[in-house]
Amino acid sequence: MQKRPITPAYVIFYILFSPDTWRILIGIILAGFLVSPLTRSQEIGPAGQVMVWVMLLAIGWSISAFPGKKIADFLKRIILKGSK
């Protein structure tokens, strides 16, 4: 059996259809909205802010399993429906 060649389109669709892509994006958005308000009143250095970013990103990633899967399934259904 021959392996499928890795093309730019294959990589783009792999990233687009992966639930982890959406989970990471939700984590980044969550961290982006919450880090500034959480660290504004504290005397936290750059290393502390990075740690808060990482913690919030991980929390966002962990709680977004269901939405990430639903987003990826929705995109698969919409995009692949047109190719059949």
Secondary structure, DSSP 8 states (H G I E B T S, - for coil): -------HHHHHHHHHH-HHHHHHHHHHHHHHHHHHHHHHTS---HHHHHHHHHHHHHHHHHHTHHHHHHHHHHHHHHHHHHH-
